[in-house]
Amino acid sequence: MSGRKLVVHHDDLGGSHAANMAYADLWEHRRVSAGSIMIPGADLMEIFMMTRTSFDDDLGVHLTLNAEFDKRRWRPLTGVSDNGLTDKDGFFPKTVAELRNADPKAVEAECRAQIDTAVANGLILTHLDTHMMALYLPEFISIYERLGQDYGLPIVIGRNFVAQMDLSEAYKPLFKRLEARGNPVFDHLAVSPLNTPGAGPADYAAILDALPEGLSYAAFHCTTPGDIERFAPDAANRINEYRLFSAGTLKEMMDERGIEMVGMRGIAQGLQG
């Protein structure tokens, strides 16, 4: 693949009213090219209602197995039990590391329940991705692949994140299988600089400058002001990110660098069986 292409992805839809409102604005003005919904999220029905009358959204399911915030927690759709999907308070565990002891059958059942809920509510899905990369874990990667096959959807996975987990060699057969069915393995996966105090345009320019030739994916977390400040320690960065995107700054930076914005729908349409 020649040139640089980037999926500008809006994560965490349904997780807050602020994320939903940011997506509505950014999608209308084509500042993002795809997004995904947290089905256990507190503001799920709002995003469902927003998208039921819209037929051009490029949306997937943000498969969610952990709940990282102290003041906003989510529970599994499949219920509270001792299968490792819930902590002592009955919510998803806060960290991905805590999931490693979860029963894989329970993980798969929960993921299927989340996808089925999206489909039952009228979404025409274009992809699956995974909150905080939980399904990249060796314990669950086969589930992630199987979900993509069974639902006929591409799964999002990035070579650089797999490399950071020291799994590149082990996952080579997976990459070959995915690519054989038309599911690209992203050359690079970037994430919002949420842990950088006062992140601004220079930090986003650095993200773009780091993109290699080929197809990349960036998981962004834009939110409007509102409820996000009540529970997210990184709320200021999420709001600043939204303002930067809404102003068209990121798109201008991409145009200056000759980076093409692409979505997930075309990838989904190219899948083989």
Accessible surface in RSA format (square Angstrom, percent):
REM  Atomic radii and reference values for relative SASA: ProtOr
REM  Chains: A
REM  Algorithm: Lee & Richards
REM  Probe-radius: 1.40
REM  Slices: 20
REM RES _ NUM      All-atoms   Total-Side   Main-Chain    Non-polar    All polar
REM                ABS   REL    ABS   REL    ABS   REL    ABS   REL    ABS   REL
RES MET A   1   141.88  73.5  64.48  42.7  77.40 184.3  79.01  67.2  62.87  83.3
RES SER A   2   100.59  85.0  82.27 109.8  18.32  42.2  51.42 109.5  49.17  68.9
RES GLY A   3    34.94  43.1   0.00   N/A  34.94  43.1  31.47  86.4   3.47   7.8
RES ARG A   4    45.07  18.9  41.25  21.0   3.83   9.1   8.81  12.0  36.27  22.0
RES LYS A   5    55.90  27.3  55.25  33.9   0.64   1.5  27.82  25.0  28.07  29.9
RES LEU A   6     0.00   0.0   0.00   0.0   0.00   0.0   0.00   0.0   0.00   0.0
RES VAL A   7     0.00   0.0   0.00   0.0   0.00   0.0   0.00   0.0   0.00   0.0
RES VAL A   8     0.00   0.0   0.00   0.0   0.00   0.0   0.00   0.0   0.00   0.0
RES HIS A   9     0.00   0.0   0.00   0.0   0.00   0.0   0.00   0.0   0.00   0.0
RES HIS A  10     0.04   0.0   0.03   0.0   0.01   0.0   0.04   0.0   0.00   0.0
RES ASP A  11     8.77   6.1   8.41   8.4   0.36   0.8   0.00   0.0   8.77   8.7
RES ASP A  12    11.67   8.2  11.53  11.5   0.14   0.3   7.12  16.8   4.54   4.5
RES LEU A  13     0.00   0.0   0.00   0.0   0.00   0.0   0.00   0.0   0.00   0.0
RES GLY A  14     0.00   0.0   0.00   N/A   0.00   0.0   0.00   0.0   0.00   0.0
RES GLY A  15     4.66   5.7   0.00   N/A   4.66   5.7   4.08  11.2   0.57   1.3
RES SER A  16     3.34   2.8   3.28   4.4   0.06   0.1   1.68   3.6   1.66   2.3
RES HIS A  17    73.54  40.2  73.54  51.1   0.00   0.0  47.66  49.1  25.88  30.1
RES ALA A  18     0.06   0.1   0.00   0.0   0.06   0.1   0.06   0.1   0.00   0.0
RES ALA A  19     2.66   2.4   2.66   4.1   0.00   0.0   2.66   3.8   0.00   0.0
RES ASN A  20     0.00   0.0   0.00   0.0   0.00   0.0   0.00   0.0   0.00   0.0
RES MET A  21    62.57  32.4  58.16  38.5   4.41  10.5  26.41  22.5  36.16  47.9
RES ALA A  22     0.00   0.0   0.00   0.0   0.00   0.0   0.00   0.0   0.00   0.0
RES TYR A  23     4.51   2.1   4.51   2.6   0.00   0.0   4.47   3.4   0.04   0.1
RES ALA A  24    40.72  37.4  29.17  45.0  11.55  26.3  34.63  48.8   6.09  16.1
RES ASP A  25    34.12  23.9  30.22  30.1   3.90   9.2  18.91  44.5  15.20  15.2
RES LEU A  26     0.40   0.2   0.33   0.2   0.07   0.2   0.40   0.3   0.00   0.0
RES TRP A  27    26.15  10.5  26.15  12.7   0.00   0.0  25.94  13.8   0.20   0.3
RES GLU A  28   124.45  71.4 100.63  76.1  23.82  56.7  37.20  72.0  87.24  71.2
RES HIS A  29    99.10  54.2  83.27  57.9  15.83  40.5  60.81  62.7  38.29  44.5
RES ARG A  30   111.18  46.7 106.90  54.5   4.27  10.2  59.87  81.8  51.31  31.1
RES ARG A  31    68.82  28.9  66.70  34.0   2.12   5.0   2.63   3.6  66.18  40.1
RES VAL A  32     0.04   0.0   0.00   0.0   0.04   0.1   0.00   0.0   0.04   0.1
RES SER A  33    13.02  11.0   7.74  10.3   5.28  12.2  10.64  22.7   2.38   3.3
RES ALA A  34     0.03   0.0   0.00   0.0   0.03   0.1   0.03   0.0   0.00   0.0
RES GLY A  35     0.00   0.0   0.00   N/A   0.00   0.0   0.00   0.0   0.00   0.0
RES SER A  36     0.00   0.0   0.00   0.0   0.00   0.0   0.00   0.0   0.00   0.0
RES ILE A  37     0.02   0.0   0.02   0.0   0.00   0.0   0.02   0.0   0.00   0.0
RES MET A  38     2.12   1.1   2.12   1.4   0.00   0.0   0.75   0.6   1.38   1.8
RES ILE A  39     2.87   1.6   0.19   0.1   2.68   6.5   0.19   0.1   2.68   7.3
RES PRO A  40    19.30  14.1   0.30   0.3  19.00  69.1   5.56   4.6  13.74  85.4
RES GLY A  41     8.81  10.9   0.00   N/A   8.81  10.9   0.08   0.2   8.72  19.5
RES ALA A  42    66.43  61.1  25.78  39.8  40.65  92.5  37.40  52.7  29.03  76.9
RES ASP A  43    35.22  24.7  31.56  31.4   3.66   8.7   3.66   8.6  31.56  31.5
RES LEU A  44    22.81  12.7  21.87  15.6   0.94   2.4  21.87  15.4   0.94   2.5
RES MET A  45    97.54  50.5  95.92  63.5   1.62   3.9  81.27  69.1  16.27  21.6
RES GLU A  46    49.38  28.4  42.58  32.2   6.80  16.2  26.73  51.7  22.65  18.5
RES ILE A  47     0.00   0.0   0.00   0.0   0.00   0.0   0.00   0.0   0.00   0.0
RES PHE A  48     0.25   0.1   0.25   0.2   0.00   0.0   0.25   0.1   0.00   0.0
RES MET A  49   126.61  65.6 112.95  74.8  13.66  32.5  88.11  74.9  38.50  51.0
RES MET A  50    54.28  28.1  31.41  20.8  22.87  54.4  40.11  34.1  14.17  18.8
RES THR A  51    11.84   8.4   5.07   5.1   6.77  16.1   5.14   6.9   6.70  10.1
RES ARG A  52   109.77  46.1  87.06  44.4  22.71  54.1  45.96  62.8  63.81  38.7
RES THR A  53   116.17  82.6  93.63  94.9  22.54  53.7  72.92  97.9  43.26  65.4
RES SER A  54    40.05  33.8  26.13  34.9  13.92  32.1  22.64  48.2  17.40  24.4
RES PHE A  55   175.88  88.0 141.93  87.9  33.95  88.3 148.05  89.8  27.84  79.7
RES ASP A  56    69.88  48.9  60.95  60.7   8.92  21.1  41.83  98.4  28.05  28.0
RES ASP A  57    16.12  11.3  10.17  10.1   5.95  14.1   6.39  15.0   9.72   9.7
RES ASP A  58     6.51   4.6   6.44   6.4   0.07   0.2   1.96   4.6   4.55   4.5
RES LEU A  59     4.61   2.6   4.51   3.2   0.10   0.2   4.51   3.2   0.10   0.3
RES GLY A  60     0.00   0.0   0.00   N/A   0.00   0.0   0.00   0.0   0.00   0.0
RES VAL A  61     0.04   0.0   0.04   0.0   0.00   0.0   0.04   0.0   0.00   0.0
RES HIS A  62     3.91   2.1   3.91   2.7   0.00   0.0   3.16   3.3   0.76   0.9
RES LEU A  63     0.02   0.0   0.00   0.0   0.02   0.0   0.00   0.0   0.02   0.0
RES THR A  64     0.30   0.2   0.26   0.3   0.04   0.1   0.26   0.3   0.04   0.1
RES LEU A  65     0.03   0.0   0.03   0.0   0.00   0.0   0.03   0.0   0.00   0.0
RES ASN A  66     0.00   0.0   0.00   0.0   0.00   0.0   0.00   0.0   0.00   0.0
RES ALA A  67     0.00   0.0   0.00   0.0   0.00   0.0   0.00   0.0   0.00   0.0
RES GLU A  68    46.93  26.9  28.93  21.9  17.99  42.8  22.74  44.0  24.19  19.7
RES PHE A  69    17.44   8.7  15.28   9.5   2.17   5.6  17.44  10.6   0.00   0.0
RES ASP A  70   106.54  74.6  80.69  80.3  25.85  61.1  27.10  63.8  79.44  79.2
RES LYS A  71   165.24  80.6 129.81  79.6  35.43  84.4  84.48  76.0  80.76  86.0
RES ARG A  72    39.60  16.6  34.78  17.7   4.81  11.5   9.02  12.3  30.58  18.5
RES ARG A  73    46.63  19.6  24.16  12.3  22.47  53.5  13.83  18.9  32.80  19.9
RES TRP A  74     9.10   3.7   5.88   2.8   3.22   7.6   9.10   4.9   0.00   0.0
RES ARG A  75   113.82  47.8 104.88  53.5   8.94  21.3  42.41  58.0  71.41  43.3
RES PRO A  76     8.51   6.2   0.00   0.0   8.51  30.9   0.00   0.0   8.51  52.9
RES LEU A  77    71.13  39.6  34.43  24.6  36.70  92.3  41.69  29.3  29.44  79.2
RES THR A  78    69.04  49.1  30.14  30.6  38.89  92.7  37.37  50.2  31.67  47.9
RES GLY A  79    32.75  40.4   0.00   N/A  32.75  40.4  30.96  85.0   1.80   4.0
RES VAL A  80    84.22  55.4  53.88  48.8  30.34  73.1  53.88  46.8  30.34  82.3
RES SER A  81    53.28  45.0  32.48  43.3  20.80  47.9  45.58  97.1   7.70  10.8
RES ASP A  82   148.57 104.1 112.56 112.0  36.00  85.1  49.69 116.9  98.88  98.6
RES ASN A  83    40.81  28.1  31.04  30.0   9.77  23.5  21.17  51.0  19.64  19.0
RES GLY A  84    26.90  33.2   0.00   N/A  26.90  33.2  20.96  57.5   5.94  13.3
RES LEU A  85     0.50   0.3   0.50   0.4   0.00   0.0   0.50   0.3   0.00   0.0
RES THR A  86    21.23  15.1   2.08   2.1  19.15  45.6   0.24   0.3  20.99  31.7
RES ASP A  87    40.26  28.2  22.22  22.1  18.04  42.7  25.35  59.7  14.91  14.9
RES LYS A  88   194.39  94.8 145.30  89.2  49.08 116.9 127.05 114.4  67.33  71.7
RES ASP A  89    77.62  54.4  58.44  58.2  19.18  45.3  19.29  45.4  58.33  58.2
RES GLY A  90     6.41   7.9   0.00   N/A   6.41   7.9   5.60  15.4   0.81   1.8
RES PHE A  91    48.00  24.0  48.00  29.7   0.00   0.0  48.00  29.1   0.00   0.0
RES PHE A  92     0.00   0.0   0.00   0.0   0.00   0.0   0.00   0.0   0.00   0.0
RES PRO A  93     5.03   3.7   5.03   4.6   0.00   0.0   5.03   4.2   0.00   0.0
RES LYS A  94    79.03  38.6  76.32  46.8   2.71   6.5  42.51  38.3  36.53  38.9
RES THR A  95    63.56  45.2  62.01  62.9   1.55   3.7  61.26  82.3   2.30   3.5
RES VAL A  96    27.74  18.3  25.14  22.8   2.60   6.3  25.14  21.8   2.60   7.1
RES ALA A  97    71.86  66.1  56.91  87.8  14.95  34.0  59.87  84.3  11.99  31.8
RES GLU A  98    89.82  51.6  71.12  53.8  18.70  44.5  42.29  81.8  47.53  38.8
RES LEU A  99     0.00   0.0   0.00   0.0   0.00   0.0   0.00   0.0   0.00   0.0
RES ARG A 100   105.70  44.4  94.53  48.2  11.17  26.6  30.78  42.1  74.92  45.4
RES ASN A 101   142.09  98.0 113.20 109.4  28.89  69.6  33.03  79.5 109.06 105.4
RES ALA A 102     5.05   4.6   0.00   0.0   5.05  11.5   0.00   0.0   5.05  13.4
RES ASP A 103    60.59  42.4  54.34  54.1   6.24  14.8  19.63  46.2  40.96  40.8
RES PRO A 104    64.52  47.0  64.13  58.5   0.40   1.5  64.38  53.2   0.14   0.9
RES LYS A 105   170.28  83.1 160.55  98.5   9.73  23.2 108.21  97.4  62.06  66.1
RES ALA A 106    12.78  11.8   5.27   8.1   7.51  17.1  12.00  16.9   0.78   2.1
RES VAL A 107     0.00   0.0   0.00   0.0   0.00   0.0   0.00   0.0   0.00   0.0
RES GLU A 108    28.76  16.5  28.76  21.8   0.00   0.0   9.80  19.0  18.96  15.5
RES ALA A 109    49.27  45.3  39.33  60.7   9.94  22.6  45.62  64.3   3.64   9.6
RES GLU A 110     0.00   0.0   0.00   0.0   0.00   0.0   0.00   0.0   0.00   0.0
RES CYS A 111     0.11   0.1   0.11   0.1   0.00   0.0   0.00   0.0   0.11   0.1
RES ARG A 112    63.79  26.8  63.79  32.5   0.00   0.0  34.13  46.6  29.66  18.0
RES ALA A 113    25.98  23.9  18.12  28.0   7.86  17.9  24.68  34.8   1.30   3.4
RES GLN A 114     0.08   0.0   0.08   0.1   0.00   0.0   0.00   0.0   0.08   0.1
RES ILE A 115     0.00   0.0   0.00   0.0   0.00   0.0   0.00   0.0   0.00   0.0
RES ASP A 116    72.14  50.5  68.02  67.7   4.11   9.7  27.95  65.8  44.18  44.1
RES THR A 117    37.49  26.7  32.89  33.3   4.59  10.9  22.71  30.5  14.77  22.3
RES ALA A 118     0.00   0.0   0.00   0.0   0.00   0.0   0.00   0.0   0.00   0.0
RES VAL A 119    78.80  51.9  69.96  63.3   8.84  21.3  69.96  60.8   8.84  24.0
RES ALA A 120    88.73  81.6  45.23  69.8  43.50  99.0  57.25  80.6  31.48  83.4
RES ASN A 121    32.83  22.6  25.96  25.1   6.87  16.5   5.87  14.1  26.96  26.1
RES GLY A 122    57.50  70.9   0.00   N/A  57.50  70.9  35.30  96.9  22.20  49.7
RES LEU A 123    17.01   9.5   6.19   4.4  10.82  27.2   9.75   6.9   7.26  19.5
RES ILE A 124   136.08  77.4 121.77  90.7  14.31  34.5 125.40  90.3  10.68  29.0
RES LEU A 125    20.29  11.3   3.88   2.8  16.40  41.2   3.89   2.7  16.39  44.1
RES THR A 126     2.48   1.8   2.48   2.5   0.00   0.0   2.48   3.3   0.00   0.0
RES HIS A 127     0.00   0.0   0.00   0.0   0.00   0.0   0.00   0.0   0.00   0.0
RES LEU A 128     0.00   0.0   0.00   0.0   0.00   0.0   0.00   0.0   0.00   0.0
RES ASP A 129     5.97   4.2   5.97   5.9   0.00   0.0   4.91  11.6   1.06   1.1
RES THR A 130     5.44   3.9   1.52   1.5   3.92   9.3   1.52   2.0   3.92   5.9
RES HIS A 131     6.74   3.7   6.73   4.7   0.01   0.0   4.83   5.0   1.92   2.2
RES MET A 132    92.16  47.7  68.23  45.2  23.93  57.0  77.25  65.7  14.91  19.7
RES MET A 133    36.09  18.7  34.16  22.6   1.93   4.6  30.71  26.1   5.38   7.1
RES ALA A 134     0.03   0.0   0.03   0.0   0.00   0.0   0.03   0.0   0.00   0.0
RES LEU A 135     0.00   0.0   0.00   0.0   0.00   0.0   0.00   0.0   0.00   0.0
RES TYR A 136     0.79   0.4   0.79   0.4   0.00   0.0   0.00   0.0   0.78   1.0
RES LEU A 137    11.49   6.4  11.49   8.2   0.00   0.0  11.49   8.1   0.00   0.0
RES PRO A 138    61.88  45.1  43.37  39.5  18.50  67.3  44.14  36.4  17.74 110.3
RES GLU A 139    67.35  38.7  48.21  36.5  19.14  45.6  38.05  73.6  29.30  23.9
RES PHE A 140     0.12   0.1   0.12   0.1   0.00   0.0   0.12   0.1   0.00   0.0
RES ILE A 141    21.28  12.1  21.28  15.9   0.00   0.0  21.28  15.3   0.00   0.0
RES SER A 142    61.29  51.8  56.99  76.1   4.30   9.9  39.39  83.9  21.90  30.7
RES ILE A 143     3.63   2.1   3.63   2.7   0.00   0.0   3.63   2.6   0.00   0.0
RES TYR A 144     0.00   0.0   0.00   0.0   0.00   0.0   0.00   0.0   0.00   0.0
RES GLU A 145    15.64   9.0  15.14  11.5   0.50   1.2   3.86   7.5  11.78   9.6
RES ARG A 146    90.40  38.0  89.81  45.8   0.58   1.4  38.90  53.2  51.50  31.2
RES LEU A 147     0.00   0.0   0.00   0.0   0.00   0.0   0.00   0.0   0.00   0.0
RES GLY A 148     0.34   0.4   0.00   N/A   0.34   0.4   0.34   0.9   0.00   0.0
RES GLN A 149    86.35  48.3  70.50  51.5  15.85  37.7  18.08  38.5  68.27  51.8
RES ASP A 150    85.22  59.7  47.88  47.7  37.34  88.3  18.72  44.1  66.50  66.3
RES TYR A 151    59.88  28.0  34.67  19.7  25.21  65.6  35.37  26.6  24.52  30.2
RES GLY A 152    39.84  49.1   0.00   N/A  39.84  49.1  23.98  65.8  15.86  35.5
RES LEU A 153    14.03   7.8  14.03  10.0   0.00   0.0  14.03   9.9   0.00   0.0
RES PRO A 154     0.44   0.3   0.44   0.4   0.00   0.0   0.44   0.4   0.00   0.0
RES ILE A 155     0.65   0.4   0.35   0.3   0.30   0.7   0.35   0.3   0.30   0.8
RES VAL A 156     2.85   1.9   2.26   2.0   0.58   1.4   2.26   2.0   0.58   1.6
RES ILE A 157     0.00   0.0   0.00   0.0   0.00   0.0   0.00   0.0   0.00   0.0
RES GLY A 158     0.00   0.0   0.00   N/A   0.00   0.0   0.00   0.0   0.00   0.0
RES ARG A 159    85.15  35.7  83.31  42.5   1.84   4.4  38.60  52.8  46.54  28.2
RES ASN A 160    31.03  21.4  24.89  24.0   6.14  14.8  25.56  61.5   5.47   5.3
RES PHE A 161    41.91  21.0  41.70  25.8   0.22   0.6  41.70  25.3   0.22   0.6
RES VAL A 162     0.00   0.0   0.00   0.0   0.00   0.0   0.00   0.0   0.00   0.0
RES ALA A 163    50.62  46.5  39.38  60.8  11.24  25.6  41.01  57.8   9.60  25.4
RES GLN A 164   128.08  71.6  93.77  68.5  34.31  81.7  47.59 101.3  80.50  61.1
RES MET A 165    64.82  33.6  41.22  27.3  23.59  56.2  46.30  39.4  18.52  24.5
RES ASP A 166   131.81  92.3 101.10 100.6  30.71  72.6  34.98  82.3  96.82  96.6
RES LEU A 167    25.41  14.2  25.04  17.9   0.37   0.9  25.41  17.8   0.00   0.0
RES SER A 168    46.19  39.0  44.29  59.1   1.90   4.4  37.78  80.4   8.41  11.8
RES GLU A 169   127.65  73.3 118.49  89.6   9.16  21.8  66.70 129.0  60.94  49.8
RES ALA A 170    70.11  64.5  39.48  60.9  30.63  69.7  51.54  72.6  18.57  49.2
RES TYR A 171    11.85   5.5  11.53   6.6   0.32   0.8  11.85   8.9   0.00   0.0
RES LYS A 172   104.52  51.0 103.51  63.5   1.01   2.4  61.32  55.2  43.20  46.0
RES PRO A 173    71.52  52.1  67.55  61.6   3.97  14.4  70.90  58.5   0.63   3.9
RES LEU A 174     9.10   5.1   8.42   6.0   0.67   1.7   8.42   5.9   0.67   1.8
RES PHE A 175    14.54   7.3  14.54   9.0   0.00   0.0  14.54   8.8   0.00   0.0
RES LYS A 176   149.50  72.9 142.85  87.6   6.65  15.8  88.00  79.2  61.50  65.5
RES ARG A 177   119.63  50.2 111.36  56.8   8.26  19.7  63.67  87.0  55.95  33.9
RES LEU A 178     0.89   0.5   0.84   0.6   0.05   0.1   0.89   0.6   0.00   0.0
RES GLU A 179    82.92  47.6  63.24  47.8  19.69  46.9  28.32  54.8  54.61  44.6
RES ALA A 180    82.81  76.1  47.65  73.5  35.16  80.0  60.61  85.4  22.20  58.8
RES ARG A 181    22.37   9.4  20.95  10.7   1.42   3.4  19.61  26.8   2.75   1.7
RES GLY A 182    30.20  37.2   0.00   N/A  30.20  37.2  21.31  58.5   8.89  19.9
RES ASN A 183     0.62   0.4   0.62   0.6   0.00   0.0   0.00   0.0   0.62   0.6
RES PRO A 184    33.77  24.6  27.37  25.0   6.40  23.3  33.59  27.7   0.18   1.1
RES VAL A 185     6.81   4.5   0.00   0.0   6.81  16.4   0.00   0.0   6.81  18.5
RES PHE A 186     0.83   0.4   0.83   0.5   0.00   0.0   0.83   0.5   0.00   0.0
RES ASP A 187    54.46  38.1  43.01  42.8  11.45  27.1   6.92  16.3  47.54  47.4
RES HIS A 188    37.74  20.6  37.74  26.2   0.00   0.0  22.40  23.1  15.34  17.9
RES LEU A 189     2.79   1.6   1.07   0.8   1.72   4.3   1.07   0.8   1.72   4.6
RES ALA A 190     9.87   9.1   4.87   7.5   5.00  11.4   9.87  13.9   0.00   0.0
RES VAL A 191    56.09  36.9  42.28  38.3  13.81  33.3  42.43  36.9  13.66  37.0
RES SER A 192     8.09   6.8   0.00   0.0   8.09  18.6   0.00   0.0   8.09  11.3
RES PRO A 193    21.51  15.7  11.05  10.1  10.46  38.0  21.31  17.6   0.19   1.2
RES LEU A 194    25.44  14.2  18.79  13.4   6.65  16.7  18.79  13.2   6.65  17.9
RES ASN A 195   147.94 102.0 119.34 115.3  28.60  68.9  39.08  94.0 108.86 105.2
RES THR A 196    54.00  38.4  51.82  52.5   2.18   5.2  28.64  38.5  25.36  38.3
RES PRO A 197   127.81  93.1 100.04  91.2  27.77 101.0 110.40  91.1  17.41 108.2
RES GLY A 198    65.85  81.2   0.00   N/A  65.85  81.2  33.18  91.1  32.67  73.2
RES ALA A 199     7.21   6.6   1.14   1.8   6.08  13.8   1.44   2.0   5.77  15.3
RES GLY A 200    17.83  22.0   0.00   N/A  17.83  22.0  17.05  46.8   0.78   1.7
RES PRO A 201    75.48  55.0  75.36  68.7   0.12   0.5  75.48  62.3   0.00   0.0
RES ALA A 202    80.40  73.9  65.70 101.4  14.70  33.4  72.20 101.7   8.20  21.7
RES ASP A 203    45.39  31.8  40.16  40.0   5.23  12.4   5.69  13.4  39.70  39.6
RES TYR A 204     4.93   2.3   4.90   2.8   0.02   0.1   2.24   1.7   2.69   3.3
RES ALA A 205    17.85  16.4  17.85  27.5   0.00   0.0  17.85  25.1   0.00   0.0
RES ALA A 206    58.22  53.5  48.37  74.6   9.85  22.4  53.33  75.1   4.89  12.9
RES ILE A 207    25.14  14.3  20.12  15.0   5.01  12.1  24.82  17.9   0.32   0.9
RES LEU A 208     0.00   0.0   0.00   0.0   0.00   0.0   0.00   0.0   0.00   0.0
RES ASP A 209    89.44  62.7  63.37  63.1  26.07  61.7  28.39  66.8  61.05  60.9
RES ALA A 210    62.96  57.9  37.07  57.2  25.89  58.9  48.37  68.1  14.59  38.7
RES LEU A 211     7.73   4.3   0.67   0.5   7.06  17.7   0.67   0.5   7.06  19.0
RES PRO A 212    52.69  38.4  41.24  37.6  11.45  41.6  52.40  43.3   0.29   1.8
RES GLU A 213   114.00  65.5  99.74  75.5  14.26  34.0  59.30 114.7  54.70  44.7
RES GLY A 214     4.00   4.9   0.00   N/A   4.00   4.9   3.80  10.4   0.20   0.5
RES LEU A 215    11.13   6.2  11.13   8.0   0.00   0.0  11.13   7.8   0.00   0.0
RES SER A 216     0.79   0.7   0.79   1.0   0.00   0.0   0.35   0.7   0.44   0.6
RES TYR A 217     5.01   2.3   5.01   2.8   0.00   0.0   4.04   3.0   0.97   1.2
RES ALA A 218     0.00   0.0   0.00   0.0   0.00   0.0   0.00   0.0   0.00   0.0
RES ALA A 219     4.03   3.7   4.03   6.2   0.00   0.0   4.03   5.7   0.00   0.0
RES PHE A 220     0.35   0.2   0.35   0.2   0.00   0.0   0.35   0.2   0.00   0.0
RES HIS A 221    18.55  10.1  17.29  12.0   1.26   3.2   4.84   5.0  13.71  15.9
RES CYS A 222     0.12   0.1   0.01   0.0   0.11   0.2   0.00   0.0   0.12   0.1
RES THR A 223     1.96   1.4   1.96   2.0   0.00   0.0   1.96   2.6   0.00   0.0
RES THR A 224    21.11  15.0  21.11  21.4   0.00   0.0  18.49  24.8   2.62   4.0
RES PRO A 225    64.83  47.3  50.35  45.9  14.49  52.7  50.59  41.8  14.25  88.6
RES GLY A 226    43.04  53.1   0.00   N/A  43.04  53.1  31.40  86.2  11.64  26.1
RES ASP A 227    13.02   9.1  10.27  10.2   2.75   6.5   8.12  19.1   4.90   4.9
RES ILE A 228     3.46   2.0   3.46   2.6   0.00   0.0   3.46   2.5   0.00   0.0
RES GLU A 229    88.35  50.7  62.43  47.2  25.92  61.7  47.25  91.4  41.10  33.6
RES ARG A 230   155.83  65.4 138.82  70.8  17.02  40.5  73.03  99.8  82.81  50.2
RES PHE A 231    16.12   8.1   6.83   4.2   9.28  24.2  10.56   6.4   5.56  15.9
RES ALA A 232     6.22   5.7   0.00   0.0   6.22  14.2   1.05   1.5   5.17  13.7
RES PRO A 233   130.94  95.4  85.14  77.6  45.80 166.5  99.28  82.0  31.66 196.8
RES ASP A 234    31.40  22.0  23.48  23.4   7.91  18.7  17.63  41.5  13.77  13.7
RES ALA A 235     7.63   7.0   7.55  11.7   0.08   0.2   7.55  10.6   0.08   0.2
RES ALA A 236    67.74  62.3  60.05  92.7   7.70  17.5  65.46  92.2   2.28   6.0
RES ASN A 237    11.59   8.0   9.63   9.3   1.96   4.7   3.14   7.6   8.44   8.2
RES ARG A 238    12.97   5.4  12.97   6.6   0.00   0.0   0.00   0.0  12.97   7.9
RES ILE A 239    13.40   7.6  13.40  10.0   0.00   0.0  13.40   9.6   0.00   0.0
RES ASN A 240    60.94  42.0  55.99  54.1   4.95  11.9  14.10  33.9  46.84  45.3
RES GLU A 241     0.96   0.5   0.00   0.0   0.96   2.3   0.53   1.0   0.43   0.4
RES TYR A 242    33.17  15.5  33.17  18.9   0.00   0.0  13.44  10.1  19.73  24.3
RES ARG A 243   134.20  56.3 127.96  65.2   6.24  14.8  50.09  68.5  84.10  51.0
RES LEU A 244    18.21  10.1  11.04   7.9   7.17  18.0  17.67  12.4   0.55   1.5
RES PHE A 245     2.23   1.1   0.33   0.2   1.90   4.9   1.70   1.0   0.53   1.5
RES SER A 246    41.77  35.3  26.61  35.5  15.16  34.9   6.64  14.1  35.13  49.2
RES ALA A 247    72.65  66.8  39.89  61.6  32.76  74.5  52.34  73.7  20.32  53.8
RES GLY A 248     3.06   3.8   0.00   N/A   3.06   3.8   2.86   7.8   0.20   0.5
RES THR A 249    36.50  26.0  36.36  36.9   0.13   0.3  18.70  25.1  17.79  26.9
RES LEU A 250     2.61   1.5   2.61   1.9   0.00   0.0   2.61   1.8   0.00   0.0
RES LYS A 251    65.05  31.7  63.11  38.7   1.94   4.6  36.54  32.9  28.51  30.4
RES GLU A 252   101.01  58.0  99.27  75.1   1.74   4.2  35.09  67.9  65.92  53.8
RES MET A 253    21.90  11.3  21.90  14.5   0.00   0.0  21.90  18.6   0.00   0.0
RES MET A 254     0.36   0.2   0.36   0.2   0.00   0.0   0.36   0.3   0.00   0.0
RES ASP A 255    83.82  58.7  61.74  61.5  22.07  52.2  30.59  72.0  53.23  53.1
RES GLU A 256   138.49  79.5  96.96  73.4  41.53  98.9  49.14  95.1  89.34  72.9
RES ARG A 257    70.60  29.6  46.61  23.8  23.99  57.1  25.15  34.4  45.45  27.5
RES GLY A 258    59.38  73.2   0.00   N/A  59.38  73.2  36.78 100.9  22.60  50.6
RES ILE A 259     6.36   3.6   0.00   0.0   6.36  15.3   0.55   0.4   5.82  15.8
RES GLU A 260    89.07  51.1  81.45  61.6   7.62  18.1  40.03  77.4  49.04  40.0
RES MET A 261    41.09  21.3  17.15  11.4  23.94  57.0   7.76   6.6  33.34  44.2
RES VAL A 262    31.98  21.0  25.92  23.5   6.06  14.6  31.98  27.8   0.00   0.0
RES GLY A 263    22.45  27.7   0.00   N/A  22.45  27.7   7.56  20.8  14.88  33.3
RES MET A 264     0.69   0.4   0.69   0.5   0.00   0.0   0.69   0.6   0.00   0.0
RES ARG A 265    73.25  30.8  73.24  37.3   0.01   0.0  40.79  55.7  32.46  19.7
RES GLY A 266    51.55  63.6   0.00   N/A  51.55  63.6  33.71  92.5  17.83  39.9
RES ILE A 267    27.54  15.7  19.72  14.7   7.81  18.8  26.55  19.1   0.98   2.7
RES ALA A 268    21.59  19.8  11.07  17.1  10.51  23.9  11.35  16.0  10.24  27.1
RES GLN A 269   140.04  78.3 103.43  75.6  36.61  87.2  47.51 101.1  92.53  70.2
RES GLY A 270    38.42  47.4   0.00   N/A  38.42  47.4  32.22  88.4   6.20  13.9
RES LEU A 271    27.89  15.5   8.07   5.8  19.83  49.8   8.07   5.7  19.83  53.4
RES GLN A 272   116.93  65.4 108.75  79.5   8.17  19.5  35.03  74.6  81.89  62.1
RES GLY A 273   100.06 123.4   0.00   N/A 100.06 123.4  79.86 219.2  20.20  45.2
END  Absolute sums over single chains surface
CHAIN  1 A    11242.0       8488.8       2753.2       6403.9       4838.1
END  Absolute sums over all chains
TOTAL         11242.0       8488.8       2753.2       6403.9       4838.1
